[in-house]
Each structure stands twice: as structure tokens, then as C-alpha cells.
Amino acid sequence: QVQLVESGGGLVQAGGSLRLSCAASGSIFSFEHMGWYRQAPGKLRRLVVGITRGGSINYADSVKGRFTVSRDNAKNTVYLQMNSLKPEDTAVYYCAASSDSEDYWGQGTQVTVSS
């Protein structure tokens, strides 16, 4: 059973930075796609950034130029560096991974940006 564990969330002032981590229990090469999603209260869960096994990256327009995804294959970990945070970035952030047959989700980590 694959497990994804997020960490790094917290409370930060607008303009600040946070780095989220998503540690997988197995090799991240086994996943065709990994992504960070977020869900604000009363809103749908939306993709923040996706990265394929081949390294293709797709950012949501709202975070382009501010957020950067990276991965450490040796540590089976994907990171989300979030800079210039805005109050509208406040949400629970989830890590997700997809293999050929199954999707996996982490438990989520809360990010709160104060104005």
C-alpha cells in the first residue's frame, strides 16, 4: 500500500514562503504522475501543479512564477516551494500520485496566509 505523507504547512504572513514536502513510501518513479492540489473551505479541490514521470510540469495560472515543484528521487520526495504567498493561497494542500491502475492521496497539510 502506497503512502504519501505531506509536511511543511503552517501559518505565514502574506509575502512569505513555505516549502511543502511529500514523502512517498515507495519509488516515485513508479508513478506516472504526481501533483499538488489544494482545497479552500467551500471550494473544490484543484490542481496546483503536476509533474509527470518524464519531468513535464504544469502549473495552475494562479501560482505561476511563485510556486516551484521539485523532486528528490533518492528520497522519494516531491517538494513544493511557495513564495510570495497570498491570502488566497490559504487551503489544505494535498499530494497525489497516479500509477497505471490506482490513485493515491496524502492526508493534507494546512497552509494559512494572513494578510
C-alpha positions as CSV (number, residue, x, y, z in Angstrom):
1,Q,0.0,0.0,0.0
2,V,1.5,3.3,-1.1
3,Q,1.5,6.1,1.4
4,L,2.1,9.8,0.8
5,V,2.9,12.0,3.8
6,E,2.8,15.7,3.5
7,S,4.6,18.1,5.8
8,G,5.6,21.8,5.9
9,G,2.4,23.6,6.2
10,G,1.7,26.4,8.6
11,L,0.8,30.0,9.2
12,V,2.7,32.6,7.3
13,Q,2.2,36.3,6.5
14,A,1.4,37.5,3.0
15,G,4.6,37.7,1.0
16,G,6.2,34.9,3.0
17,S,7.4,31.5,1.9
18,L,6.8,27.9,2.8
19,R,8.1,24.6,1.5
20,L,5.9,21.6,1.5
21,S,7.2,18.1,1.3
22,C,5.5,14.9,0.1
23,A,7.3,11.7,1.1
24,A,6.3,8.5,-0.7
25,S,6.6,5.1,0.8
26,G,7.9,3.7,-2.5
27,S,9.8,4.8,-5.5
28,I,8.3,7.9,-7.1
29,F,9.4,6.5,-10.4
30,S,6.5,4.1,-10.1
31,F,4.1,6.9,-10.6
32,E,3.1,8.2,-14.0
33,H,2.0,11.5,-12.5
34,M,2.4,13.3,-9.2
35,G,0.8,16.5,-8.2
36,W,0.0,19.1,-5.5
37,Y,-3.7,20.0,-5.1
38,R,-5.4,22.4,-2.8
39,Q,-8.8,22.8,-1.4
40,A,-10.0,26.0,0.2
41,P,-13.1,26.0,2.5
42,G,-16.3,25.6,0.5
43,K,-14.4,25.2,-2.8
44,L,-13.5,22.3,-5.0
45,R,-10.1,20.6,-4.8
46,R,-7.9,22.0,-7.6
47,L,-4.6,21.1,-9.2
48,V,-1.8,23.5,-8.2
49,V,1.0,21.7,-10.1
50,G,1.5,18.4,-11.8
51,I,4.7,16.6,-12.7
52,T,5.0,13.5,-14.9
53,R,7.5,10.7,-14.7
54,G,9.2,12.2,-17.7
55,G,9.6,15.6,-16.0
56,S,6.9,17.6,-17.7
57,I,5.4,20.2,-15.3
58,N,2.1,22.0,-15.4
59,Y,1.3,24.9,-13.1
60,A,-2.0,26.5,-12.4
61,D,-2.0,30.0,-13.7
62,S,-2.6,31.4,-10.2
63,V,0.7,30.1,-9.0
64,K,3.0,30.5,-12.0
65,G,6.1,32.4,-11.1
66,R,5.5,32.0,-7.4
67,F,5.5,28.2,-6.8
68,T,8.1,25.7,-7.8
69,V,7.8,21.9,-7.8
70,S,10.9,19.7,-7.5
71,R,11.7,16.1,-6.6
72,D,14.4,14.2,-4.9
73,N,14.3,10.7,-6.4
74,A,16.8,9.3,-3.9
75,K,14.5,10.4,-1.0
76,N,11.3,9.6,-2.9
77,T,10.1,13.0,-2.1
78,V,8.4,15.8,-4.0
79,Y,8.6,19.4,-2.8
80,L,6.5,22.5,-3.4
81,Q,8.3,25.7,-2.8
82,M,5.8,28.5,-2.3
83,N,7.0,32.1,-2.5
84,S,5.2,35.4,-2.4
85,L,2.2,33.8,-0.7
86,K,-1.1,35.5,-0.8
87,P,-4.2,35.1,1.5
88,E,-6.0,33.4,-1.4
89,D,-3.4,30.6,-1.3
90,T,-4.9,29.6,2.1
91,A,-6.1,26.0,1.7
92,V,-5.4,22.4,2.6
93,Y,-2.7,21.2,0.3
94,Y,-2.7,17.6,-0.8
95,C,-0.1,15.5,-2.5
96,A,-1.3,12.9,-5.1
97,A,0.2,10.2,-7.2
98,S,-1.1,8.1,-10.0
99,S,0.1,4.8,-11.3
100,D,-1.4,2.8,-14.2
101,S,-4.1,1.4,-12.0
102,E,-4.6,3.5,-8.9
103,D,-4.6,7.0,-7.5
104,Y,-3.1,7.8,-4.1
105,W,-3.6,10.8,-1.8
106,G,-1.9,12.2,1.2
107,Q,-3.7,13.4,4.3
108,G,-3.2,17.0,3.5
109,T,-1.4,19.9,5.2
110,Q,-2.9,23.2,6.1
111,V,-1.4,26.4,4.7
112,T,-2.8,29.7,6.1
113,V,-1.6,33.0,4.8
114,S,-2.5,36.0,6.8
115,S,-3.0,39.5,5.3
